[in-house]
Amino acid sequence: MRGIFVDGAWSPSATGALLPTIDPSTGEPFGEMADGDETDVDRAVRAARRAFEDHHWGHLTATERGRLLSRLGMMILDHADELADLEARDTGKPLSQARADIAASARYFEFYGAAADKAHGETIPYLDGYFVAVIKEPLGVTGHILPWNYPAQMFGRTLAPSLAAGNATVLKPAEEACASILRLTELAAEAGFPPGAINVVTGRGETAGAALAAHPGVDFVSFTGSPEVGRLVQKAAAEHYAGCVLELGGKCPQIVFPDADLDSALVTIRKAIVQNAGQTCSAGSRVLIAREIYDTFAERLADAFSELKVGTSSMDLDCGPVISAAQLKRVNGFVERARSEGMTTLAEGQFAPGLPAGGYYARPMLFGPVPRANDLAREEVFGPVLSALPFEDEADAIRLANGTDYGLVAGVWTLDGARQMRVAKRLQCGQVFVNAYGAGAGIELPFGGVKKSGHGREKGFMAMDEYCTTKTVILRHG
């Protein structure tokens, strides 16, 4: 068990309370974590403030910050097998997916390590006798409230750009999965990050997470999770005039036109819903199929779905368990309601033999045709459940794709170049893939949503901009 990491040292939580870490493949605990509260958060925020304002962190040059980030990226790769084992056991995801997540975490630190000294400002031509410069500066102390579905990736995705910009950070991992984050924190200390630059408080969302969002010493909050909690985080941050980036989920469509490369689309669409057992904000959870090919493509998709296998993380099959008993209940609730409403089950995946009785296993499900007003067509299941819906023409496809409260990612499958651009421009979302979906971790690609999917952007250079403020310096020289 590791405790709270504050000011470069591990310690128990203020109360000494502990929470179990559960293996979703078995439903059994395999360790413990500190159950931090507002006292621990306050201590972490104060440590971050000291680090930002003194010479240990706040006065490092951008080049020096970049070297630390790059060093941590290399250390993550050096410990990739160990970290992947932790990630797989803690989240239940297949081991090959966990390995990909660790590689992505390393890549975030590599990317932002190289970007740290490239956050350039600009000059503005102004009145005669004046020189005007616009410079980028760090915000100060940033708070990061992470989800449980990609802990190792999110450690890199949210911390690296903030650190590269020069902020000091306080991280609250999800209580459901944080084993890899705690080990990554140890590696960061070994890489040479000074005390207070990175602080980690484990604990429950309603205590430690709420305290971090509401702390007046936090200048900016990054949150990934449900829209309901995201609203609370935004309100809490607004009380002390802090900004935030919110990534709040999606109901992402994959639009298949008649001229698409159906072989390629089939493989990608199947993978996009079962990756991480469907517990992905950008999961392609709706497949919208042109009416004239609906029957044939849905049949092919059903055949592919029926071949999916669900197993433990170590079995490394198509799909692992979902994260918890509560999440399994949620996913099964959607499936049971769909069946009670007479929804047609086109296909379902299979459980591997010998699964532990206590594991949280959800069978991949393909339903269709799903009525447009049904919950399966509109609400985020966050499990391996795919809804198939027919559309009539291009205008109807766009209407259907935009017809939810979410707007995160979309996929467009067509070989018609003009249609590709027309549809991409009219889709209400933050990312559009054409004849592809996901494209790896996409570290360089700005990512975020509109509507109920949140606001602000992660990844790429735009993420660094979120963690900076601009200052305009007006110099009169005569």
HELIX and SHEET records of a PDB file:
HELIX    1   1 GLU A   38  GLU A   53  1                                  16    
HELIX    2   2 ALA A   62  ASP A   78  1                                  17    
HELIX    3   3 ALA A   80  THR A   91  1                                  12    
HELIX    4   4 LEU A   95  ALA A  115  1                                  21    
HELIX    5   5 ALA A  116  LYS A  118  5                                   3    
HELIX    6   6 PRO A  151  ALA A  165  1                                  15    
HELIX    7   7 ALA A  179  ALA A  191  1                                  13    
HELIX    8   8 GLY A  205  GLY A  209  3                                   5    
HELIX    9   9 ALA A  210  ALA A  214  1                                   5    
HELIX   10  10 PRO A  227  ALA A  238  1                                  12    
HELIX   11  11 LEU A  262  VAL A  274  1                                  13    
HELIX   12  12 GLN A  275  GLY A  278  5                                   4    
HELIX   13  13 ARG A  291  ILE A  293  5                                   3    
HELIX   14  14 TYR A  294  SER A  306  1                                  13    
HELIX   15  15 SER A  313  MET A  315  5                                   3    
HELIX   16  16 ALA A  325  SER A  340  1                                  16    
HELIX   17  17 ASP A  375  ARG A  378  1                                   4    
HELIX   18  18 GLU A  394  ALA A  401  1                                   8    
HELIX   19  19 GLY A  417  ARG A  426  1                                  10    
HELIX   20  20 LYS A  451  SER A  453  5                                   3    
HELIX   21  21 GLY A  460  GLU A  466  1                                   7    
SHEET    1   A 2 ILE A   4  VAL A   6  0                                        
SHEET    2   A 2 ALA A   9  SER A  11 -1                                        
SHEET    1   B 2 LEU A  18  ASP A  23  0                                        
SHEET    2   B 2 GLU A  28  ALA A  34 -1                                        
SHEET    1   C 3 GLU A 122  ILE A 124  0                                        
SHEET    2   C 3 TYR A 130  PRO A 138 -1                                        
SHEET    3   C 3 CYS A 468  ARG A 476 -1                                        
SHEET    1   D 6 ILE A 198  VAL A 200  0                                        
SHEET    2   D 6 ALA A 168  LYS A 172  1                                        
SHEET    3   D 6 VAL A 141  ILE A 145  1                                        
SHEET    4   D 6 PHE A 220  THR A 224  1                                        
SHEET    5   D 6 GLY A 243  GLU A 247  1                                        
SHEET    6   D 6 GLY A 454  HIS A 455 -1                                        
SHEET    1   E 7 THR A 345  GLU A 348  0                                        
SHEET    2   E 7 MET A 365  PHE A 367 -1                                        
SHEET    3   E 7 VAL A 385  PHE A 391  1                                        
SHEET    4   E 7 ARG A 286  ALA A 290  1                                        
SHEET    5   E 7 PRO A 253  VAL A 256  1                                        
SHEET    6   E 7 VAL A 409  TRP A 413  1                                        
SHEET    7   E 7 GLN A 431  VAL A 434  1                                        
SHEET    1   F 2 LYS A 309  VAL A 310  0                                        
SHEET    2   F 2 GLN A 350  PHE A 351  1                                        
END                                                                             
